[in-house]
């Protein structure tokens, strides 16, 4: 069971099984070009496998002027 926190939405979800960061983002309906994935507190690329007891934080980037 992996606990996923999503900053920018004040949301936390639990996911079962393992998947790549890219698959996780798609499953959550998030755009990979505007997010940063942290696995156990460290930034990781989208192709890294996430699962088990990993702690995952997804940070949505914002821009504006």
N, CA, C and O atoms as a GROMACS GRO file, in nm:
protein
  260
    1UNK      N    1   0.085  -0.117   0.000
    1UNK     CA    2   0.000   0.000   0.000
    1UNK      C    3   0.090   0.124   0.000
    1UNK      O    4   0.178   0.138   0.084
    2UNK      N    5   0.065   0.212  -0.096
    2UNK     CA    6   0.145   0.334  -0.109
    2UNK      C    7   0.056   0.454  -0.081
    2UNK      O    8  -0.052   0.468  -0.138
    3UNK      N    9   0.103   0.539   0.005
    3UNK     CA   10   0.030   0.663   0.038
    3UNK      C   11   0.083   0.773  -0.053
    3UNK      O   12   0.204   0.799  -0.057
    4UNK      N   13  -0.007   0.839  -0.125
    4UNK     CA   14   0.031   0.944  -0.220
    4UNK      C   15  -0.032   1.076  -0.176
    4UNK      O   16  -0.154   1.086  -0.166
    5UNK      N   17   0.051   1.176  -0.151
    5UNK     CA   18   0.003   1.310  -0.119
    5UNK      C   19   0.015   1.396  -0.244
    5UNK      O   20   0.116   1.392  -0.314
    6UNK      N   21  -0.090   1.474  -0.272
    6UNK     CA   22  -0.089   1.561  -0.389
    6UNK      C   23  -0.096   1.705  -0.342
    6UNK      O   24  -0.200   1.751  -0.295
    7UNK      N   25   0.016   1.777  -0.354
    7UNK     CA   26   0.019   1.918  -0.316
    7UNK      C   27  -0.049   1.998  -0.427
    7UNK      O   28  -0.037   1.963  -0.545
    8UNK      N   29  -0.119   2.101  -0.391
    8UNK     CA   30  -0.192   2.181  -0.489
    8UNK      C   31  -0.337   2.138  -0.495
    8UNK      O   32  -0.420   2.210  -0.552
    9UNK      N   33  -0.369   2.024  -0.437
    9UNK     CA   34  -0.507   1.977  -0.431
    9UNK      C   35  -0.545   1.939  -0.288
    9UNK      O   36  -0.659   1.902  -0.263
   10UNK      N   37  -0.450   1.949  -0.195
   10UNK     CA   38  -0.475   1.910  -0.055
   10UNK      C   39  -0.543   1.775  -0.049
   10UNK      O   40  -0.647   1.759   0.015
   11UNK      N   41  -0.485   1.678  -0.116
   11UNK     CA   42  -0.547   1.546  -0.132
   11UNK      C   43  -0.445   1.438  -0.101
   11UNK      O   44  -0.326   1.452  -0.129
   12UNK      N   45  -0.493   1.329  -0.043
   12UNK     CA   46  -0.409   1.213  -0.017
   12UNK      C   47  -0.487   1.089  -0.058
   12UNK      O   48  -0.604   1.074  -0.022
   13UNK      N   49  -0.421   0.999  -0.132
   13UNK     CA   50  -0.486   0.876  -0.176
   13UNK      C   51  -0.397   0.757  -0.142
   13UNK      O   52  -0.276   0.771  -0.124
   14UNK      N   53  -0.458   0.641  -0.134
   14UNK     CA   54  -0.385   0.516  -0.112
   14UNK      C   55  -0.397   0.434  -0.240
   14UNK      O   56  -0.507   0.416  -0.293
   15UNK      N   57  -0.285   0.383  -0.290
   15UNK     CA   58  -0.287   0.299  -0.410
   15UNK      C   59  -0.225   0.163  -0.377
   15UNK      O   60  -0.131   0.154  -0.298
   16UNK      N   61  -0.278   0.061  -0.437
   16UNK     CA   62  -0.229  -0.076  -0.419
   16UNK      C   63  -0.143  -0.115  -0.538
   16UNK      O   64  -0.164  -0.066  -0.649
   17UNK      N   65  -0.046  -0.202  -0.515
   17UNK     CA   66   0.038  -0.253  -0.623
   17UNK      C   67   0.148  -0.156  -0.662
   17UNK      O   68   0.162  -0.048  -0.604
   18UNK      N   69   0.225  -0.198  -0.761
   18UNK     CA   70   0.337  -0.117  -0.810
   18UNK      C   71   0.308  -0.067  -0.949
   18UNK      O   72   0.237  -0.131  -1.027
   19UNK      N   73   0.362   0.048  -0.980
   19UNK     CA   74   0.346   0.107  -1.112
   19UNK      C   75   0.454   0.213  -1.130
   19UNK      O   76   0.517   0.255  -1.034
   20UNK      N   77   0.473   0.255  -1.254
   20UNK     CA   78   0.570   0.362  -1.279
   20UNK      C   79   0.508   0.495  -1.236
   20UNK      O   80   0.386   0.506  -1.222
   21UNK      N   81   0.592   0.593  -1.216
   21UNK     CA   82   0.543   0.725  -1.184
   21UNK      C   83   0.451   0.778  -1.293
   21UNK      O   84   0.351   0.844  -1.264
   22UNK      N   85   0.485   0.750  -1.418
   22UNK     CA   86   0.402   0.794  -1.530
   22UNK      C   87   0.263   0.731  -1.524
   22UNK      O   88   0.163   0.799  -1.546
   23UNK      N   89   0.256   0.601  -1.495
   23UNK     CA   90   0.128   0.533  -1.483
   23UNK      C   91   0.046   0.590  -1.367
   23UNK      O   92  -0.076   0.606  -1.378
   24UNK      N   93   0.113   0.619  -1.257
   24UNK     CA   94   0.045   0.676  -1.142
   24UNK      C   95  -0.017   0.812  -1.176
   24UNK      O   96  -0.132   0.839  -1.142
   25UNK      N   97   0.060   0.896  -1.244
   25UNK     CA   98   0.008   1.027  -1.282
   25UNK      C   99  -0.114   1.014  -1.373
   25UNK      O  100  -0.213   1.084  -1.354
   26UNK      N  101  -0.107   0.924  -1.471
   26UNK     CA  102  -0.222   0.902  -1.560
   26UNK      C  103  -0.343   0.854  -1.482
   26UNK      O  104  -0.455   0.902  -1.504
   27UNK      N  105  -0.322   0.761  -1.391
   27UNK     CA  106  -0.430   0.707  -1.309
   27UNK      C  107  -0.497   0.816  -1.225
   27UNK      O  108  -0.618   0.812  -1.203
   28UNK      N  109  -0.418   0.913  -1.180
   28UNK     CA  110  -0.471   1.022  -1.098
   28UNK      C  111  -0.519   1.140  -1.181
   28UNK      O  112  -0.569   1.239  -1.126
   29UNK      N  113  -0.505   1.132  -1.314
   29UNK     CA  114  -0.550   1.239  -1.402
   29UNK      C  115  -0.463   1.362  -1.397
   29UNK      O  116  -0.511   1.474  -1.416
   30UNK      N  117  -0.333   1.343  -1.372
   30UNK     CA  118  -0.240   1.455  -1.362
   30UNK      C  119  -0.149   1.461  -1.484
   30UNK      O  120  -0.114   1.358  -1.542
   31UNK      N  121  -0.112   1.581  -1.521
   31UNK     CA  122  -0.026   1.605  -1.637
   31UNK      C  123   0.121   1.591  -1.595
   31UNK      O  124   0.167   1.661  -1.505
   32UNK      N  125   0.192   1.503  -1.661
   32UNK     CA  126   0.332   1.478  -1.623
   32UNK      C  127   0.423   1.597  -1.652
   32UNK      O  128   0.529   1.609  -1.590
   33UNK      N  129   0.384   1.685  -1.743
   33UNK     CA  130   0.471   1.798  -1.775
   33UNK      C  131   0.461   1.910  -1.671
   33UNK      O  132   0.540   2.005  -1.674
   34UNK      N  133   0.365   1.900  -1.581
   34UNK     CA  134   0.351   2.006  -1.481
   34UNK      C  135   0.353   1.951  -1.338
   34UNK      O  136   0.294   2.010  -1.247
   35UNK      N  137   0.422   1.838  -1.319
   35UNK     CA  138   0.432   1.779  -1.185
   35UNK      C  139   0.574   1.734  -1.155
   35UNK      O  140   0.654   1.710  -1.245
   36UNK      N  141   0.602   1.724  -1.026
   36UNK     CA  142   0.728   1.667  -0.978
   36UNK      C  143   0.690   1.553  -0.885
   36UNK      O  144   0.604   1.569  -0.798
   37UNK      N  145   0.755   1.438  -0.903
   37UNK     CA  146   0.728   1.322  -0.817
   37UNK      C  147   0.842   1.308  -0.717
   37UNK      O  148   0.959   1.303  -0.755
   38UNK      N  149   0.806   1.301  -0.589
   38UNK     CA  150   0.903   1.272  -0.484
   38UNK      C  151   0.873   1.133  -0.429
   38UNK      O  152   0.762   1.106  -0.385
   39UNK      N  153   0.973   1.046  -0.432
   39UNK     CA  154   0.961   0.912  -0.375
   39UNK      C  155   1.050   0.907  -0.253
   39UNK      O  156   1.171   0.923  -0.263
   40UNK      N  157   0.989   0.885  -0.137
   40UNK     CA  158   1.063   0.883  -0.011
   40UNK      C  159   1.146   1.010   0.008
   40UNK      O  160   1.259   1.005   0.057
   41UNK      N  161   1.087   1.124  -0.032
   41UNK     CA  162   1.149   1.254  -0.011
   41UNK      C  163   1.247   1.299  -0.116
   41UNK      O  164   1.304   1.408  -0.104
   42UNK      N  165   1.270   1.218  -0.221
   42UNK     CA  166   1.368   1.254  -0.325
   42UNK      C  167   1.301   1.260  -0.462
   42UNK      O  168   1.218   1.174  -0.494
   43UNK      N  169   1.336   1.361  -0.544
   43UNK     CA  170   1.278   1.369  -0.678
   43UNK      C  171   1.320   1.248  -0.762
   43UNK      O  172   1.436   1.205  -0.757
   44UNK      N  173   1.227   1.194  -0.839
   44UNK     CA  174   1.256   1.080  -0.925
   44UNK      C  175   1.195   1.102  -1.063
   44UNK      O  176   1.096   1.174  -1.076
   45UNK      N  177   1.254   1.039  -1.167
   45UNK     CA  178   1.195   1.048  -1.300
   45UNK      C  179   1.068   0.963  -1.308
   45UNK      O  180   1.044   0.878  -1.222
   46UNK      N  181   0.988   0.986  -1.410
   46UNK     CA  182   0.859   0.919  -1.426
   46UNK      C  183   0.869   0.768  -1.447
   46UNK      O  184   0.772   0.696  -1.424
   47UNK      N  185   0.984   0.719  -1.491
   47UNK     CA  186   0.995   0.576  -1.520
   47UNK      C  187   1.032   0.491  -1.397
   47UNK      O  188   1.041   0.369  -1.407
   48UNK      N  189   1.053   0.555  -1.284
   48UNK     CA  190   1.084   0.483  -1.160
   48UNK      C  191   0.959   0.411  -1.109
   48UNK      O  192   0.849   0.466  -1.114
   49UNK      N  193   0.977   0.288  -1.062
   49UNK     CA  194   0.865   0.209  -1.009
   49UNK      C  195   0.834   0.252  -0.866
   49UNK      O  196   0.923   0.267  -0.782
   50UNK      N  197   0.705   0.272  -0.841
   50UNK     CA  198   0.655   0.315  -0.711
   50UNK      C  199   0.564   0.206  -0.657
   50UNK      O  200   0.480   0.154  -0.731
   51UNK      N  201   0.578   0.172  -0.531
   51UNK     CA  202   0.491   0.072  -0.472
   51UNK      C  203   0.536   0.034  -0.333
   51UNK      O  204   0.626   0.096  -0.277
   52UNK      N  205   0.473  -0.068  -0.279
   52UNK     CA  206   0.509  -0.115  -0.145
   52UNK      C  207   0.488  -0.010  -0.040
   52UNK      O  208   0.381   0.050  -0.032
   53UNK      N  209   0.587   0.012   0.040
   53UNK     CA  210   0.578   0.108   0.151
   53UNK      C  211   0.634   0.245   0.114
   53UNK      O  212   0.663   0.326   0.202
   54UNK      N  213   0.649   0.273  -0.016
   54UNK     CA  214   0.700   0.403  -0.058
   54UNK      C  215   0.609   0.516  -0.012
   54UNK      O  216   0.486   0.501  -0.009
   55UNK      N  217   0.669   0.626   0.022
   55UNK     CA  218   0.596   0.749   0.051
   55UNK      C  219   0.612   0.838  -0.071
   55UNK      O  220   0.724   0.872  -0.109
   56UNK      N  221   0.502   0.877  -0.133
   56UNK     CA  222   0.507   0.954  -0.257
   56UNK      C  223   0.437   1.087  -0.239
   56UNK      O  224   0.326   1.095  -0.185
   57UNK      N  225   0.503   1.191  -0.285
   57UNK     CA  226   0.443   1.324  -0.288
   57UNK      C  227   0.447   1.373  -0.431
   57UNK      O  228   0.550   1.365  -0.497
   58UNK      N  229   0.335   1.423  -0.480
   58UNK     CA  230   0.328   1.480  -0.613
   58UNK      C  231   0.305   1.629  -0.597
   58UNK      O  232   0.209   1.672  -0.533
   59UNK      N  233   0.395   1.707  -0.656
   59UNK     CA  234   0.386   1.851  -0.646
   59UNK      C  235   0.344   1.905  -0.783
   59UNK      O  236   0.413   1.885  -0.883
   60UNK      N  237   0.231   1.974  -0.784
   60UNK     CA  238   0.183   2.035  -0.909
   60UNK      C  239   0.247   2.173  -0.920
   60UNK      O  240   0.242   2.253  -0.826
   61UNK      N  241   0.306   2.201  -1.035
   61UNK     CA  242   0.367   2.332  -1.054
   61UNK      C  243   0.262   2.433  -1.100
   61UNK      O  244   0.167   2.398  -1.170
   62UNK      N  245   0.281   2.555  -1.061
   62UNK     CA  246   0.191   2.662  -1.096
   62UNK      C  247   0.270   2.773  -1.161
   62UNK      O  248   0.388   2.793  -1.129
   63UNK      N  249   0.207   2.844  -1.250
   63UNK     CA  250   0.272   2.961  -1.309
   63UNK      C  251   0.167   3.068  -1.331
   63UNK      O  252   0.047   3.040  -1.333
   64UNK      N  253   0.212   3.184  -1.347
   64UNK     CA  254   0.120   3.295  -1.370
   64UNK      C  255   0.194   3.426  -1.367
   64UNK      O  256   0.315   3.430  -1.344
   65UNK      N  257   0.123   3.529  -1.391
   65UNK     CA  258   0.192   3.656  -1.394
   65UNK      C  259   0.112   3.766  -1.334
   65UNK      O  260   0.157   3.880  -1.329
   0.00000   0.00000   0.00000
